[in-house]
């Protein structure tokens, strides 16, 4: 009986230590288990892009399916590069930042919008609050590379759909939950399109 109780106590102590370690990593870095799973998904997204048919290398023929890779977002100021998927549903966002289907793709007129996690599933947008006016954001797509410059960062209500509205120029919006570990509000980065470059080649 003592041996059984001792075993149970050891298991509980180990479980407690693992939970504490997980919480500490989540607070200081990101949630490690979902980060590992998302890293695997990112590898699959890169393969999807490398196997796109030649017709997908023109915007007019570019077809997007929910949860599939559409390109890569580069945030040099915060040292982040991550593949982007189509869709902002729960399953899609586990793979990486998601493009709002109701907004245009880069290269079309209007406001392009992308959402991402800040604490789980790789936390791709954890530090977007550190982006400053003038910082570059690059969307590398199979049919072109699109560079934007940050205009401002703003905290809004979680139901602020106006951030997706079309304005008088081509714009990019990045959104994520705010503050950390809460979905009470959204932190939004607004950026203005500045130039188009050659298509990204994935192999």
C-alpha positions in Angstrom: 0.0 0.0 0.0 2.8 2.4 0.9 4.5 1.6 -2.5 1.2 2.5 -4.3 0.8 5.7 -2.4 4.4 6.6 -3.0 4.0 6.0 -6.7 0.9 8.2 -6.8 2.6 10.9 -4.9 5.6 10.8 -7.4 3.2 11.1 -10.4 1.3 14.0 -8.8 4.6 15.8 -8.0 5.9 15.3 -11.6 2.6 16.4 -13.1 2.6 19.5 -10.9 6.2 20.3 -11.9 5.3 19.9 -15.6 2.3 22.2 -15.2 4.3 24.9 -13.5 7.0 24.6 -16.2 4.3 24.9 -18.9 2.8 28.0 -17.3 6.2 29.6 -16.9 7.1 29.0 -20.5 3.7 30.4 -21.6 4.2 33.5 -19.6 7.8 34.2 -20.7 7.8 32.8 -24.2 4.7 30.9 -25.6 2.7 27.8 -24.9 5.2 25.0 -25.7 3.0 22.1 -26.7 0.9 24.0 -29.3 4.1 25.7 -30.5 5.6 22.3 -31.3 2.4 21.3 -33.2 2.3 24.5 -35.1 5.9 24.2 -36.1 5.0 20.9 -37.7 2.1 22.5 -39.5 4.4 25.3 -40.8 6.6 22.7 -42.5 3.5 21.3 -44.3 2.4 24.8 -45.4 5.8 25.4 -47.0 5.5 22.2 -48.9 2.0 23.2 -50.1 3.4 26.4 -51.5 6.3 24.6 -53.3 3.8 22.3 -55.0 1.4 25.0 -56.3 0.5 24.6 -60.0 2.0 27.1 -62.4 -1.4 28.8 -62.8 -1.4 29.8 -59.2 1.6 32.1 -59.8 -0.8 34.7 -61.3 -3.2 36.5 -59.0 -6.0 36.1 -61.5 -5.8 32.3 -61.2 -4.8 32.1 -57.6 -7.3 29.9 -55.8 -7.5 29.6 -52.0 -8.9 26.9 -49.8 -9.6 27.2 -46.1 -6.6 26.2 -44.1 -4.3 26.1 -47.1 -1.1 28.1 -47.4 -1.3 31.3 -49.3 2.1 32.9 -48.7 4.5 34.1 -46.0 4.5 37.2 -43.8 7.8 38.8 -42.9 8.1 41.1 -39.9 11.8 42.1 -39.9 11.5 44.6 -36.9 10.5 41.8 -34.6 12.4 39.0 -36.4 9.4 37.0 -37.4 8.7 35.0 -40.6 5.8 32.7 -40.7 3.5 31.1 -43.4 0.0 32.4 -43.7 -3.1 30.3 -44.3 -6.6 31.1 -45.7 -9.2 31.5 -43.0 -9.5 32.7 -39.4 -11.4 29.8 -38.0 -9.9 27.9 -35.0 -8.4 25.0 -37.0 -6.8 27.3 -39.6 -5.2 29.6 -37.0 -3.6 26.6 -35.3 -1.4 26.3 -38.4 -0.4 30.0 -38.6 -1.7 33.5 -39.1 -4.9 33.5 -41.1 -6.2 35.7 -43.9 -9.7 37.0 -43.5 -11.6 35.5 -46.4 -13.9 38.5 -46.6 -11.0 40.8 -47.4 -9.0 40.9 -50.7 -5.7 39.1 -51.3 -2.5 41.2 -51.6 -2.4 42.7 -55.1 -6.1 43.6 -55.1 -7.6 46.9 -54.1 -8.8 47.3 -50.5 -7.8 46.3 -47.0 -6.0 43.0 -46.6 -6.5 41.6 -43.1 -4.6 38.9 -41.2 -5.2 37.5 -37.7 -2.8 35.6 -35.5 -2.3 34.2 -32.0 -0.1 35.8 -29.4 0.3 33.1 -26.8 -0.5 29.7 -28.4 0.2 27.8 -31.6 3.6 29.4 -32.2 2.4 32.9 -31.0 3.2 34.4 -34.4 1.8 37.8 -33.4 3.0 37.9 -29.8 5.2 41.0 -30.3 3.3 43.0 -32.9 2.7 45.6 -30.2 6.5 46.4 -30.7 6.0 47.4 -34.3 6.6 51.1 -34.9 5.6 53.6 -37.5 7.7 53.0 -40.7 8.5 49.4 -39.9 8.3 47.1 -42.9 5.8 44.3 -43.3 6.3 42.0 -46.3 3.7 39.6 -47.7 5.6 37.1 -50.0 3.0 35.5 -52.3 3.5 33.0 -55.1 2.4 35.7 -57.6 4.2 38.8 -56.1 5.9 40.3 -53.0 4.0 43.2 -51.4 5.7 45.6 -49.0 3.8 47.7 -46.5 4.9 50.4 -43.9 3.4 50.5 -40.5 1.2 53.6 -39.8 0.1 53.0 -36.3 -0.9 50.4 -33.7 -4.2 50.7 -31.9 -6.2 48.7 -29.3 -9.9 48.3 -30.3 -13.0 46.4 -29.1 -13.1 42.7 -30.0 -16.1 43.4 -32.3 -14.6 46.3 -34.1 -15.3 45.2 -37.7 -14.6 48.7 -39.0 -10.9 47.8 -39.1 -11.7 45.7 -42.2 -13.3 48.5 -44.1 -11.9 49.8 -47.4 -10.1 53.2 -47.2 -8.7 55.5 -49.9 -5.5 53.4 -50.4 -4.4 49.8 -50.2 -3.9 48.8 -46.6 -2.8 45.8 -44.5 -4.3 45.1 -41.1 -2.8 42.7 -38.6 -5.0 41.8 -35.6 -4.5 39.7 -32.4 -6.1 39.3 -29.0 -5.2 41.9 -26.3 -4.0 41.9 -23.7 -1.9 38.8 -23.5 -3.9 35.7 -22.2 -7.2 37.5 -22.8 -9.6 38.0 -25.7 -11.3 41.1 -24.2 -9.9 43.4 -26.9 -7.8 43.4 -30.1 -4.5 44.9 -30.9 -4.4 46.1 -34.5 -1.5 47.1 -36.7 -2.4 49.4 -39.6 0.1 49.5 -42.6 0.0 51.2 -45.9 1.1 49.5 -49.2 4.2 51.0 -50.7 5.5 48.7 -53.4 5.2 45.4 -55.3 8.2 43.1 -56.1 8.8 39.8 -57.8 7.0 36.6 -56.8 8.4 34.5 -54.0 9.8 31.2 -55.2 9.3 28.1 -53.0 11.1 24.9 -53.8 
